[in-house]
Amino acid sequence: MSRYRTCRFVVLFACFGLAPLGAWAEPPIPPFYTAVGKIKPDGRLGTVVSQEPVATKIAGARAWRIAYISSDVGERRTVSTALVVAPTVAPPPEGRPVVAWAHGTTGTAQNCGPSQLLDPATGLNEYFLLDGNSWTDYGLPNVEAFIKEGYVVVGTDYQGQGGGGRHQYAVAATQGRDVINSVRAVNSVKAFGAGKKAIVYGWSQGGGATLAAAGMPDYVARKGTASDGIQFLGFVALAPQDIAVLQAGKTLDPSTSDKMVNDLFVTFSDTVFNFAHFAMGLWGTQAAYPELRLTDLFTEEGAKALDQVFQNKCMHAGADTLGYAFGGTYKALLLPQPKNTLAWAQALVDGSVAPVKPVAPVMIYWGTRDTAVPPVMGKLYQDQMCKLGGNVGRVQLEGEQTHYTTPGTASPLFVPWIKDRFEGKPATNGCPPG
């Protein structure tokens, strides 16, 4: 019998590397990440524990994948992975400025890190846009322009997206730490030629990470890291999410917590796509706060299904799976009356953006047709931080921009803003008068 017929009739699954129906397996990841996932997360924050070169088509640039030590909202050490792109020319004596990208939602499985793509060192490529060429978003917005300016660009994958552990999706306090430590990481490796001055820019989930990083002065100033003394000069948040600001000034008690959780259920359960984001955020919150239980909010069937989907699939595949498996009945995965809402509300607020004056100027860009992240979050954040003495600008993009057109439309505005900060020009106070 031919090998094909043997495969077909005798051991079909084994020959093609497929698991039998009903079996569960870890999602496949490249060898670099398989090895990194076995590294114990010990060492100083920002320490690079592994690296490998990556091919890039960007003129005058070279690129690497790295893994580095970070920590989460509970101050537990983690291993996070990232992509680094740097100019090939020699750096100045003080080192190159660093631009740190905080990416938007890609998913929670180990294979969801943007640095894992075959050609990750490129400009931002979005799934939903007509020129998107992948099953996910990946790449670094305006990386070519930044390389021409002589900057080093680093894009973290966040913990749990290739470095082991469960990804704490939408826990901005964790992702903000990953961004800060990614800058320490590139500064600690001589080959990257990075200096101490840095700017963070991020979108959506990464916009929340950007705002969170801006409000961590003590974490930024921490001593004994792989590279102390990093100086952040500014933060650019594109359509940022911020759960905590919706509760600013309110006392969390059982009644207000019930309302908060139920309001979130209503706001983010209008479509299966938004439900997938929301459910994934709760799954990520439970990963950050393991004393919580998904069955506080979801049925037993729902908790089991969500756990299986989010451990194995990235964003769009996960949303499609929920749509296929449950159709219009996906809301039935939620409990009619959620339990333990005070603990959940406290975790959601604690893992979000802290009400602390930003360490440097912040610029927010948003579109009027954003239905993924309510733009009011950015407005409330600006109001809150300006009262604390921060410098927070907020720009409505021209036209009717969606969540997904925001990065490209905002580029002509934030690229020169970043350049001005590196050149030492003072930032105009973006807070509204009065």
N, C-alpha and C positions, 0 to 999 in steps of 0.2 A: 504494500500500500504506500502511496506517495506521502511525503511529509505533510502536504496540504490536507490530504484526506485523513491522515492520523489526527492532525490538529482539529479538523472539522468534526470528526465523529467520536474521537476518543478523549482528548484532553484539550478541548477548545480553549478553556480559560487559561490553563497553564501556558500553552504555546504563545498566546497573545499577551501574556502578562496581566490578565484580568483577574480580579477577585471573584469568587463565586457569588451568585446573587444572595443578598442579605448580609454579606460579610462587610466589616468595617475596616478601613485602612487609613493610615495617615496620608494626606495629600503629598504628591511627589514634589521634592525640591531639589535644586542643583547640589552637587557635592560640597561646594563651599559652605552652604547653609546646613547641610547634614552634619558636617564636622563642627561648625560653630554651635549648633544646638546641643552639643555634648560638653561644651566648655562651661566650667563652673564660674558663675558670675562673681568672682573675687577681684579685688584690686581697687585702685583709685578711680574715681569718676573720670570718664573720658579716656581711660587707658585703651589703646587699640590692641586687641588680643588676636586679630587675624586680618590679613589683607591679601588681595590678589588683583593683578592688573585687568582692566576691561578695555576692549577695543572701542574706539569712538571715531565718528566721522567729523567731529567738530574740528575745524582748522585751528592749528596752533594749540591743541589741548591733548592731555592724556588723562586717563581715568582709572579708578580703582573701586573695588568693593572693599568695605572694611566692616569689622565687627568691633564693638567697643563696650566698655562698662558704663551702665547707666543705673538709674534707680526709679522706682515708681512712687505713687502718691503715699504709699505706706512706708517709704524709705527702704524697701527691700531691693537689694542689688539685682540687676537684670543684665542680659546681653542684648544689645540692639545692633542692627546692621544698617549700613548706609552706602550711598554712592558718593564718590568724591571726584570732581573734575577740576583740573588746575592747568594754567598756562604752561607751555613748554619752555618759555623764556625764563631766565634767571629772575628770582624775586628781588625786590628792593631790600636794603639792609633791615628795615623794620618789619619785613614780611608783607605778604599780600593781604588786602582786606578780604574778609570772609562773608559770603552770603549764604545763609542757611535756609533751605526750603523745607516747609512743613506741608506734606501732601494732603490731599482730600481723601475721602473714603475710598478704600480699595477692598476692605474685607478683613476677616479675623483669622483665617487659616494661616498656617505657616508658609504657604506659597503665595501670599498676597502682597509681599513686599515689592514695591516698584523696582528696586535694584536687581531683582531676579530676572527681569526681561532680557531677551537675547541682545537687544541693543538699547540699554537703558540710558546711556549718556547722550541724550538728545533733548530737544525742546519738549515742552509739555504736549502730550498726545492724549486727547480725551475720547473716551468711548462714545459719548453721545453726539459728538460733532461729526460732520460729514467726512472730514479727513482723518477721523480716528481709524487706526489700523490694528487694534488689539481688543481683547476681551476685558481690558481694564484701563484705567488712567495710569500713565507713567511719564517719566521725563521731568525736566527742570525748566520752568518757564524762563525764557530769555537768557538761557545759559550761554548762547553764542555771544550776545551783547556783553554779558558779564565777563566772559573770557577775554574779549577784546579790550575791556577796561583793565584787565590784569587782576581780576578777583579770583579767589578760590570759591567754588560752589560745592556745598555739601547738602545732600538730601537724605534725611534719616528715613528708615522704614518704620520706626517705632518698635517697641518691644512686642514680642509675640508674632512678628511677621517675618520669621526666618531665623530668629535667634533663640527659639525655644520659649516655653511658657505660653500662657493664654493671653491673647491680645486684649488689652483693656480699652476697647473701642470707645471713643468719645469721652474718655476720662482725660480732660484737657490738662489736669495737673500732672498726669504721668507723661503725656506727649510733650508738654512744655519742658519737662526735665530731659527727655530724649533730645530735643532740639538744642538745649543748652550744652548738653554733654557731647553732642555731635561737633559743636564748635571747639570744645576742649580737645576732642579727638583729633581733628585736623591740625590743630595748633601744636599737638604733641609729636607729630611725625615730620621730621625735617624735610623729607622728600616733597611734601605738599607745599612748602614755602609759605605757610600761613602766618599772619601776624595776629595781634591781639584785638584788633577792631573788627566788629561784626554787626551785621544787620540780619534780622529774621523776616522772611516773608512766607505767608501760608494761606491756604484756601480751605474753606468749609471746615472739616474736622481739623485741618491744619491751621485754619484761621483761629479756631479756639485755642489750639496749642500755642499760637503766636501771642494771643492776649494773655494766656496763662504764664508764658515765659516772661512777658513784660512785667508781670506782677510778682516776681520771685527775687527780690533784691538780696535776700539772705542766701538763697541757693546760688545765685550768680557770684556772690562774694565769698563763697565757701573756700576755705584753705585746705591744702593737702590733696588737691585734685591732680590729674595728669598735666594740667596747664592752668595755673591760677592767674587771676588778673585779666580775664577776658572783659573787654569793654564793649557793651552793646550800645550802638548809636541810634538805633531806631527799629521800629516794628511795622510791617505792612500786613494788614489783615484783610483778606478778600472774602466777603460774605461769611464772616465768622460766626460760629455757634457759641453760645454762652448761656447755659441753663441757670446758673446761679443768679445772674442779674435779674431774672424774672421774679425772684423771691427777695430781692434786696429790700431791706427795711422791714421785712415780715418775720414774725416769730413763728418758728416751726413747732406746731403741736399736732396732736392727732387729727384735729379738724382741718387745719390748713394743709397738712400733709395729704390727707384724703383728697382734698380739692386739687392740690398740685398734681398728684399722680393721675387722677381722673382727667384733669385738663390736658395733660400730656397724652393720655390715651386718645382723647378726642382729636387733638390737634394733629397727631402723627399717624392716625389710623384711617385716613380718608382713602388711601390707595394701598395696594399690597406692596408697592415700591417704598412708600414712606413708612409703612408698617415694618418692613424689613429693616430699614435704618433704625427705627425706634427700638424694635426688639433686639437688634444687634447692640444698641447702646446699653440696654438693660443687661444683656448677656456680658458685655464688657465691664459694666459696673459691678456685677457679681464676681467677675474675675479679680477685680481690684479689692473688693470687700467680701471675702469668702464666707463671712458669717451670714450673709444674705442668702435667700433661696429663690430660685426662679419660680417655684411653685407658690410663692407669695403673690405673684402677679399673673401667672399663667396656669392653665390646667395641666394635669399630669401629662396628657398627650402633647400639649403645646410645649411644655418645658423639654420633654424628650426630643421632639422634632426640632426645636430650635437649637438644642445642644448638638444634635447630629449635623445639622446644616452648617452652623457657624464654625464648627471645628474642622469642616472639610471643604467648604466652598467660599469663594470670594464674593464680592458684593453682588454683581449682576447675576451670576449663576445662582447665588443664594436666593435672591428675590424671585427669580424665575421658578426656582424649585418650590418656593412657598406658594406662588401663584398656581403652578401646575398641581401641586398636591392638595391644596385647599380651596382654590378658586375664590368665589365670593364669600366663602365661609371663614376666611382667615381670622376675623374678629372673634370667632368662637373659641380661639386659642387663649383669649384673655379671660380671666376670672370675672364673673359679673360684679363681684365686690372684692377689690384687692385687699390683701392683708399686710400687716407690718409696714404700713406706708410711712410712718415716721422715720424708721430706720432707712428706708429707701430714699426718702426725701433728703435726709441728712447726708447720705452717701452721694447723691446726685449733686448737691450743693458743694460738698467738701471736695469732690473730684473735678469741679468746674473751675472757673476763673476766680481767683481771690480778689476781694475788694481792697486792693492795695494800689497805691499810686504807681504808675508805670516807671520803670527805671530810665526810660528814654521816650522821645516822641513816638506817637502811634498814629498811623493813617489807616482808615477803614474805607474800602470801596464796595459799593453795593448797587444792585439793579432792582428796578421796580417790579420786575416779573419773577423775582426769586420766590419760588414756592417750596423749596427744599429747606432753607433756613430762614425763619422769619426775620426780615430786616430790622424789626423793632429791637431785636437783641443788640445790634450794633448801636442803635440810638440810645438805649438805656445804659449801655456800657459807657458811651461818651458822656452822658449826663453824670453818671456816677463818678467817673475818673476826673472829670473837669472840676467837680466839687472838691475832690481831694487834692487839687493843685496840679493834676497831670496835663499834658499837652496832647490832646486827642482830636485829630481832624477826621471828618467823615464826608465822603464825596459820593454823590449820586451820579452814576454813570449816564452818559447821554443815550437817548433812545430807550427802548424797552428791553433791558438786558435781563437775562435769566441767570440762574445760579451757575450755569455751565458756560455762558459767554463772558462771565465776569473776569476771569484771569486775562483773556486776550484783550478785552476792551480796556481794562485798567492798565495794561502794560505801558502805553505811552505816557502814563501819568506817574506810575511808581518807579520806573527805571530811572528817570532823571532825579526823582526825589531821593532815591538811594544814593545816586552819585553825589548829590549835594551834601548828604550827611557825611560821606567818606571824605569829601573835600573840606569839611569843617565849616560849611555854611550853616548859620543858625536856622532852625526850623521855625516857620511862622506859627504862632499859636493858633491851633485849629479849633479851640473851644469856642462855642457861640458866645457873643457878648452878653453881658448881664449876669 
